[in-house]
Amino acid sequence: MWYISLADLRFRQRRFIIAVAGTSLVFAMALVLAGLSGAWRVEAQRTVREVGADAWVLRTGVAGPFTALATMPAALAEEVAASPGVREADPLIVLRQTVRLQGDLTDANLFGHRLDGAGRPPEPVDGRRARRSGEAVVNRTLGVDVGERFDIGGRTFTTVGVVSGMSYAAGIPNVYVSIADAQAIAFAGEPVASVIVTRGTPSEVPAGFVAMPSAEAKADILRPLESGIKSIDTSQIMLWVVAAFIIGAVVYMSALERVRDFAVLKAVGASSVSLFAGLALQSVVVSVLSSIAAMAITQLLIPIFPMEVVIPSRAFVVLPVIALGVGLVASLVALRRAVAVEPALAFGGP
């Protein structure tokens, strides 16, 4: 039965090659979708990690440092720094702003930080960190090079450093400036902050404030993206279904053309289980070959997308397993046709 199924694959190889091509594209798109939602999670984790905070001190009732804004005196950092368990505390401003580049507007996540404190950007891949007012470090995706100038919030900044991978909220790039510049942009120069970040976890905080762990700060970034992530996950499931239909249709067409073959096999004693094994072999071969081709196609698709695509390594492990399951499910469509064939057909006329 195995030999017969493989021989049929060779006999109808053009049809099966087309099935592999179509299914591999579907699988590749499923991988890219996994990479998009994966990138949102990775960039949130990366942004929170690079701030370097163990706790985020916010006003009580504020949802989080990234999705809500409630100011506090920047000087509160000194009071928090004196709390038991805190080694260092710094004021930080995090808010959404627009950047004007050559007359065009683009969104950016603005970080206002003490130049030598927590919240400053990682070491730039090009240039250096800001040392004075009017200097900025930007994420590479903003499209600004070292030495170029841009406007944000009505103020002009000179780019002195470019970092990579620092974005959140579905690829919106981060811009890092001094906290004095951020205060001038958003609060008319008032000495306020939106959050106090600490190294070390405070055992107590001033009345009216709460210390949020970094895990909750990361969740705060992802909360507005939950519907998008769920939509992507649903689209992935739909793509698996499409792949099953493609494979099922091809194997079913093959089964229709092999009706006489099935009748002969049943006439000589072949069981339904052995027929299923033969059909399953064809489906599995198509599915596994498609998953292998999809991994290569994915590398060609990633550069097309304007935002970062981070495909989890587990997706490459899970894909062949899912492909195997899709192939087995698809073979059930053809099995119903094969089982319904009467052995007497083997002895009939054309």
LINHUUR-V95780 format. One record per residue. N is the residue number from 0. PHI is phi in degrees with one decimal (* if undefined). PSI is psi in degrees with one decimal (* if undefined). OMEGA is omega in degrees with one decimal (none if undefined). Layout:
N/PHI/PSI/OMEGA
N/PHI/PSI/OMEGA
This chain:
0/*/-38.6/178.2
1/-64.0/-42.9/-178.4
2/-64.5/-41.7/-179.6
3/-62.6/-41.4/-179.1
4/-66.3/-41.5/178.5
5/-67.6/-37.4/177.5
6/-63.8/-37.4/178.2
7/-66.5/-35.9/176.1
8/-60.5/-42.7/179.1
9/-67.8/-37.8/-177.9
10/-66.5/-36.7/-178.7
11/-111.3/39.5/-172.1
12/-63.5/-34.2/-179.7
13/-62.2/-43.2/-179.9
14/-64.2/-42.2/-177.9
15/-72.2/-31.0/176.0
16/-64.8/-41.6/176.9
17/-62.5/-40.5/178.1
18/-62.9/-41.6/178.6
19/-63.4/-42.2/-179.3
20/-62.7/-47.6/-179.1
21/-65.6/-43.5/-178.6
22/-68.6/-36.1/179.7
23/-64.7/-35.9/176.2
24/-64.7/-40.2/178.4
25/-64.5/-46.1/178.3
26/-62.0/-39.6/-179.9
27/-62.7/-41.8/178.2
28/-65.1/-35.6/176.8
29/-63.7/-39.6/177.3
30/-65.1/-41.5/179.7
31/-64.0/-40.6/177.5
32/-62.3/-40.9/175.9
33/-61.6/-35.3/178.7
34/-68.7/-33.8/178.8
35/-67.8/-50.0/178.5
36/-67.1/-33.1/176.3
37/-64.6/-37.7/179.3
38/-64.6/-38.2/179.1
39/-61.8/-40.7/179.3
40/-69.9/-41.5/-177.9
41/-66.2/-43.4/-177.8
42/-67.5/-33.5/176.3
43/-65.5/-45.8/178.8
44/-62.9/-40.8/-178.8
45/-65.9/-43.8/-179.4
46/-62.4/-46.5/-179.7
47/-65.3/-41.5/-178.8
48/-62.6/-42.3/-176.1
49/-71.9/-20.9/172.8
50/-62.9/-32.7/175.5
51/77.6/25.7/-177.1
52/-100.4/143.4/171.5
53/-90.4/-25.0/179.3
54/-149.2/153.0/179.9
55/-121.6/113.6/-177.0
56/-90.6/119.8/-176.5
57/-128.4/164.4/171.0
58/-65.2/143.1/178.5
59/-58.7/132.6/179.0
60/95.4/-10.8/177.9
61/-78.0/133.2/-174.2
62/-63.6/-37.0/-178.3
63/174.1/169.6/-175.4
64/-75.1/-15.3/-173.8
65/-106.0/-21.7/-175.2
66/-113.2/-6.0/-179.9
67/-139.2/154.4/-177.7
68/-130.2/118.0/173.3
69/-141.8/115.0/-171.8
70/-78.4/162.8/176.5
71/-149.2/158.8/177.8
72/-61.6/133.4/178.4
73/-62.9/-27.8/179.7
74/-66.5/-13.9/177.6
75/-60.6/-21.7/179.9
76/-59.1/-35.7/179.9
77/-66.5/-38.2/178.9
78/-67.9/-41.9/178.9
79/-66.4/-36.3/-179.7
80/-61.8/-25.5/-179.9
81/-84.1/-4.7/-178.5
82/-71.3/147.1/177.3
83/-59.8/135.7/178.3
84/93.2/-7.5/-177.2
85/-101.3/126.6/176.0
86/-92.6/-31.1/-177.4
87/-157.9/144.4/176.8
88/-140.2/136.0/-178.1
89/-137.0/142.9/173.6
90/-75.3/148.8/-179.2
91/-144.9/141.3/174.0
92/-114.3/126.4/177.2
93/-128.3/119.4/178.6
94/-158.8/163.2/179.2
95/-87.6/134.8/178.1
96/-138.6/170.7/174.4
97/-113.1/141.2/179.5
98/-109.2/134.0/177.8
99/-100.7/117.1/180.0
100/-120.5/109.8/178.9
101/52.8/41.2/177.6
102/89.4/-14.4/-180.0
103/-96.7/148.5/178.9
104/-103.1/139.2/174.5
105/-140.4/148.7/-178.9
106/-77.1/151.1/177.0
107/-150.8/151.9/172.6
108/-95.5/114.2/-176.1
109/-91.3/127.6/174.5
110/-114.8/116.8/174.7
111/-104.2/118.1/-171.5
112/-135.9/158.2/168.6
113/-64.9/136.9/-171.6
114/-61.1/-27.1/178.8
115/-115.4/19.3/-174.7
116/-114.3/-173.3/179.0
117/-65.8/149.2/-180.0
118/96.7/-9.8/178.3
119/-70.6/160.0/-175.4
120/-71.1/163.7/172.1
121/-66.8/173.3/179.4
122/-59.2/124.5/-177.5
123/-63.5/149.1/174.1
124/-80.6/-16.0/177.0
125/-146.3/129.3/-179.8
126/87.2/-146.6/-175.6
127/-145.0/175.1/174.2
128/-77.0/160.5/179.2
129/-67.8/142.6/179.4
130/-118.5/-13.9/-175.9
131/-153.7/171.1/177.5
132/-62.1/144.3/178.7
133/91.5/-5.8/177.3
134/-104.7/149.1/-177.3
135/-141.6/150.4/170.8
136/-114.3/131.8/-174.2
137/-125.6/156.7/173.3
138/-75.5/148.6/-174.9
139/-56.2/-35.3/-175.5
140/-68.9/-9.6/175.8
141/-69.2/-22.1/177.4
142/82.2/26.2/-179.9
143/-117.8/132.5/179.7
144/-97.4/164.0/177.6
145/-58.5/132.3/-179.5
146/97.1/-18.4/179.5
147/-80.7/154.8/-178.7
148/-112.6/150.8/178.3
149/-150.9/161.3/-179.8
150/-107.4/137.8/174.4
151/-144.5/125.2/-178.9
152/59.8/30.4/178.7
153/83.0/4.1/178.7
154/-118.5/148.6/-178.0
155/-101.9/133.6/-178.9
156/-124.2/151.3/173.9
157/-104.6/128.8/180.0
158/-76.5/119.8/179.4
159/-111.5/-10.6/179.8
160/-155.0/149.4/178.0
161/-126.3/126.4/177.1
162/-108.7/167.2/-178.6
163/-124.0/138.1/175.3
164/80.5/9.2/-179.0
165/-100.4/94.0/179.1
166/-155.7/167.7/171.2
167/-160.7/176.0/-176.8
168/62.4/53.0/176.6
169/65.4/47.2/170.5
170/90.2/6.4/177.8
171/-70.8/124.6/-172.6
172/-72.4/149.3/176.9
173/-88.6/143.9/173.9
174/-126.2/129.3/-175.8
175/-113.3/124.4/177.9
176/-134.5/173.4/177.0
177/-68.7/154.0/-178.4
178/-65.1/-30.1/177.4
179/-64.5/-39.9/177.6
180/-65.9/-42.0/179.6
181/-64.7/-38.8/177.4
182/-63.8/-38.1/178.8
183/-67.7/-37.1/-178.9
184/-69.2/-46.5/-168.8
185/-103.3/-25.3/-170.7
186/-130.6/26.2/177.3
187/53.6/33.5/176.5
188/83.7/1.4/179.2
189/-63.3/139.5/-176.9
190/-78.8/70.0/-176.9
191/-122.8/167.8/175.8
192/-138.9/163.4/176.2
193/-97.7/-18.0/179.8
194/-160.3/151.5/171.5
195/-109.2/122.7/179.7
196/-103.6/141.4/-174.4
197/-125.9/149.0/166.0
198/-101.7/122.1/-166.6
199/92.3/145.4/-176.6
200/-96.5/122.2/-179.2
201/-69.6/137.0/176.7
202/-80.1/-19.2/175.6
203/-151.9/150.9/179.9
204/-130.5/163.0/179.4
205/-57.9/154.2/179.9
206/-59.0/138.7/-179.9
207/88.5/4.3/-179.7
208/-128.8/161.1/-179.6
209/-139.6/147.0/178.2
210/-99.1/117.8/-178.4
211/-100.2/130.0/176.7
212/-70.8/161.3/-176.4
213/-62.6/-31.5/179.2
214/-60.8/-39.0/178.8
215/-73.6/-31.4/176.0
216/-64.8/-40.2/176.3
217/-63.4/-43.3/178.1
218/-61.7/-31.8/178.5
219/-64.4/-37.5/177.0
220/-64.9/-41.5/-172.8
221/-80.9/-19.5/-174.7
222/-57.3/-44.8/178.4
223/-66.5/-15.3/-177.5
224/-97.1/1.4/-174.5
225/-58.7/-43.9/-178.9
226/-65.1/-38.0/177.5
227/-64.6/-42.7/179.3
228/-64.2/-41.7/178.4
229/-64.5/-38.7/178.6
230/-64.0/-40.4/178.0
231/-64.9/-42.9/179.1
232/-61.7/-40.1/177.8
233/-65.3/-40.3/178.0
234/-62.6/-36.9/176.9
235/-61.0/-45.3/179.2
236/-60.5/-41.5/179.4
237/-63.5/-35.8/178.2
238/-67.5/-37.4/175.4
239/-61.0/-40.7/179.7
240/-64.1/-43.0/177.9
241/-59.6/-43.4/178.8
242/-60.9/-41.7/178.5
243/-62.8/-39.0/178.6
244/-65.6/-40.5/179.8
245/-61.7/-50.4/-178.7
246/-65.6/-43.1/179.9
247/-60.8/-40.0/-179.4
248/-65.0/-42.3/-178.8
249/-66.7/-45.9/-179.7
250/-66.6/-35.8/178.7
251/-65.8/-42.0/176.6
252/-61.3/-39.1/176.5
253/-63.2/-40.3/-179.5
254/-65.5/-37.4/178.6
255/-62.5/-35.6/-178.9
256/-81.1/-9.5/-178.3
257/-110.5/21.3/-178.2
258/-56.2/-46.5/179.7
259/-63.5/-38.0/177.9
260/-60.7/-44.3/179.9
261/-63.7/-38.9/179.4
262/-61.9/-42.9/179.1
263/-63.9/-45.2/-179.3
264/-61.3/-41.9/179.2
265/-69.4/-32.6/179.0
266/-66.5/-30.5/179.7
267/-94.6/9.7/170.5
268/106.5/7.6/179.6
269/-67.3/135.7/-179.3
270/-88.5/166.4/176.8
271/-62.5/-32.4/179.6
272/-64.8/-42.3/-179.7
273/-68.7/-35.8/175.9
274/-63.8/-42.8/177.7
275/-62.0/-39.8/179.9
276/-60.6/-41.1/179.4
277/-66.2/-45.1/178.7
278/-67.0/-39.0/179.2
279/-63.4/-37.5/178.8
280/-59.0/-45.2/179.1
281/-62.3/-45.2/-179.2
282/-63.9/-42.2/-178.0
283/-66.8/-40.6/178.6
284/-60.2/-46.9/178.9
285/-61.7/-43.8/-177.0
286/-65.6/-46.5/-177.2
287/-67.8/-42.9/176.5
288/-61.4/-38.0/178.5
289/-64.8/-40.8/-179.8
290/-66.1/-37.1/178.1
291/-66.5/-45.0/178.3
292/-64.6/-34.7/-179.1
293/-62.4/-36.1/-179.5
294/-63.4/-35.9/177.6
295/-74.2/-42.4/-179.5
296/-62.6/-35.6/-179.7
297/-57.6/-39.9/-179.5
298/-64.2/-26.4/176.9
299/-81.1/-28.2/-177.8
300/-81.1/-32.0/-173.9
301/-54.3/-46.1/-178.3
302/-64.3/-17.1/-178.6
303/-70.4/-29.9/-173.7
304/-81.3/137.5/-175.5
305/-73.1/-18.1/179.6
306/-111.7/167.8/-176.7
307/-64.6/140.1/175.8
308/-120.5/115.5/-178.9
309/-119.3/99.4/-178.9
310/-83.7/120.2/178.8
311/-60.2/142.1/-179.3
312/-59.8/-31.3/179.9
313/-65.4/-24.2/179.8
314/-64.3/-35.7/179.1
315/-71.7/-25.2/176.9
316/-80.7/-39.1/-176.4
317/-74.6/-31.8/-175.1
318/-55.6/-51.1/178.7
319/-60.3/-32.9/178.8
320/-67.5/-45.0/177.4
321/-63.7/-40.9/178.9
322/-60.3/-39.2/177.4
323/-62.2/-45.0/178.5
324/-64.3/-40.7/177.9
325/-61.2/-41.1/180.0
326/-64.5/-41.8/179.9
327/-66.2/-41.1/178.4
328/-65.5/-41.2/-179.0
329/-64.0/-34.3/-178.2
330/-68.0/-20.5/179.2
331/-64.8/-29.1/179.3
332/-62.5/-47.0/-179.4
333/-72.9/-30.2/-178.7
334/-59.8/-40.0/-179.4
335/-59.1/-39.1/178.8
336/-70.5/-39.5/-178.2
337/-67.8/-40.7/-178.5
338/-67.1/-29.8/-177.2
339/-76.2/-9.8/-178.6
340/-70.5/133.2/177.7
341/-85.3/133.2/178.3
342/-57.2/-29.6/-177.6
343/-61.9/-21.9/-179.8
344/-62.0/-24.7/-179.6
345/-66.3/-22.0/-176.4
346/-107.0/6.0/-179.8
347/-86.4/-176.2/179.4
348/-83.1/-175.6/-179.5
349/-66.8/*/none
